[in-house]
Amino acid sequence: MTTTPPPLSKSPLRIAVVDDHSIIRAVFRSIAEDAPELDLAWSASNLTEARGCFAKDVPDFLIVDVSMPDGNGYDLTTEFLKQAPNLPVLIVSSHEEKSYAQHALKCGAKGYVVKNASPAEILEAIYAVQAGRYYFKPAIPLPGTHE
């Protein structure tokens, strides 16, 4: 499957990454560096740091881990969406159970991928969510579908 970026805009999509694992933040940094249409606005290793960054700089797109040392990504997503209701959110996690993806949808995220996804799949998820589509792997019933 070819990953096609969205139509070029005048400026790159500014993404923010919230994950307590430095290796995961590095992966997203590398993905952003390799994709000219993306720019890593900031990354945070915990929710407190993320709140500080968000207060100073609301990104165009948020990627957040579920399990964090000082809370969870679901609550952070809900909190940030109250402040920026149109913020596209992709939740990433090591959990492959559908219940985690369902919880992501309930908190307002438009996408969910497991951390073992390939960089191409992560880009596909970012592009889909940014374009206003849902992207959930594992697949779950989505609003407007009859699954």
C-alpha positions, 0 to 999 in steps of 0.5 A, spaced: 500 500 500 502 506 498 502 512 503 499 518 499 500 525 503 495 530 503 495 535 498 501 540 500 499 546 504 503 552 505 506 550 511 507 543 514 502 539 519 505 541 526 504 535 530 505 534 537 507 527 541 506 525 548 509 518 550 513 516 556 518 512 552 523 516 549 524 511 543 517 512 541 518 519 541 524 518 537 520 514 532 515 520 531 521 525 530 524 521 525 517 520 521 516 527 521 523 529 519 522 524 513 516 527 511 516 534 508 509 535 510 510 534 517 513 538 522 514 536 530 512 542 534 514 539 540 514 532 544 513 531 552 514 525 556 509 526 561 502 529 562 504 535 566 510 536 561 504 536 555 500 541 558 505 546 559 507 545 552 500 545 549 498 552 553 504 555 550 503 552 543 497 548 540 499 543 535 495 542 528 495 534 530 496 530 537 499 523 538 498 521 545 500 514 548 494 511 553 499 509 558 503 514 562 506 515 568 502 521 571 495 519 568 492 516 561 492 519 554 484 518 554 483 523 559 489 528 556 485 527 549 478 529 553 482 535 556 485 538 550 479 537 546 475 541 550 480 547 549 481 545 541 475 542 539 477 541 532 484 538 534 485 531 530 488 526 535 491 519 534 492 515 540 498 510 540 498 504 544 502 497 545 495 494 547 491 491 541 485 489 545 479 493 541 476 495 548 482 500 548 481 503 541 473 503 543 475 508 549 480 512 544 473 513 540 469 515 546 474 520 548 474 524 542 480 521 538 479 520 531 484 514 530 488 509 534 494 504 532 498 499 536 505 501 537 508 495 532 505 499 526 510 500 521 512 508 519 508 507 513 501 505 517 503 511 522 503 516 516 497 513 513 493 514 520 496 521 520 493 523 513 487 519 514 485 523 521 488 529 518 483 529 512 477 528 517 477 520 517 477 515 522 483 510 522 482 505 527 487 498 528 484 494 531 478 495 527 472 497 531 464 500 529 465 507 527 459 512 528 455 512 521 457 505 520 452 499 521 457 494 524 
